[in-house]
Amino acid sequence: MVQLQKVHGSQNQFFLLDQTQLQQPLSEKELVNLAQQLTNPKIGPLGGADGLLVVSTSQHPQVLGRMRVLNADGSWASMCGNGLRTVGRYLADKYQQKTFKVETAQADLQVSCQPDWAPNVKAISVEISPVSFAAQDLPFENLGTEKLFNQTVSVLDSDLKFTAVAVPNPHLISLVSPAILKSKLLEQLGTKLNQPNPYFPDGVNVSFAQVIDSSHLFVKTFERGVGFTNACGTGMSAASLVFALTQPSEQVLEKLITVSNPGGFVQTRVHKVAQGYWIELIGNATITHYLQTTELQLHQAHPDFSKWQAVATPEDAAYQEFIAR
Ligand SMILES: N[C@@H](CCC[C@H](N)C(=O)O)C(=O)O
């Protein structure tokens, strides 16, 4: 039998598959198909999810494992902050280690177990990096600039100021008023920029952030390859960086920021180093269910999810109680 997990970070939901359990690891094509089917709310188990996290071995020295990320639509993502916390927890449990690195598409990133936020609410801190503002790293084009930093862009909106930043997955961030946050604009922009468009050829995660005070943001994200999610870890990290850099009078660098989101909250800290910036992202890493299936099922073009066994853990109830408080 093979065991998968259903996990979440701030209720950004994923299935987690450790390919090292399999006699024959899934091919790239099989992984894409599995992600599309598992995450589909109409046919996937447990109401689907936002993505599939794929764990495998890493050949890099001093690294505990490798994480790859598939969005719900089957596109690959170069990074996932909420996902890395849950993969970090998985590897911490598997290898009984508290501080280690995980290989991701562009970098080996630091993970460290934190004290539980509450009984049955495990917390993990992860490194979000590398950070780049260069157009070719998102990529974006036809916006009349090589770097989009706190600028209006008439083809996107006449008033809002945008920053484009790769962490390293691509994000477009705007600090907005509560009225804009409530409007349809985020959905309209997210939809426009995640279908074929002249500006972001690979799509982009779009986040609106409301500054609540100098140590508190609220961030909502329309994700590339998914749509609205309860939270986007890299989006909240990117928004914290944009807040720190565009509002220097708030002196946010190196300080803990609480970032609320529709699924709960995380904490971030923006660090300035010689090479630029990196962001620390701290938040829950919750296992909601263990799923059992056969290796044969995973290789099927149309897995029969009615044959998969799901066992709930007490962790989601604990998380819900924690955020309600
Ligand atoms: N939810 C994630 C980001 C997942 C990938 C993203 N949709 C992309 O395509 O870049 C997070 O927590 O960071």
The ligand as a Gaussian input file, in Angstrom:
#p B3LYP/6-31G(d) Opt

LIG

0 1
 N        0.135000      28.359000      -2.931000
 C        1.509000      28.468000      -3.141000
 C        1.994000      28.834000      -4.500000
 C        1.678000      27.720000      -5.496000
 C        2.265000      27.938000      -6.848000
 C        1.661000      29.081000      -7.595000
 N        0.277000      28.867000      -7.919000
 C        2.478000      29.305000      -8.895000
 O        2.102000      28.792000      -9.957000
 O        3.496000      29.999000      -8.808000
 C        2.244000      29.119000      -1.999000
 O        1.821000      28.886000      -0.847000
 O        3.263000      29.760000      -2.183000

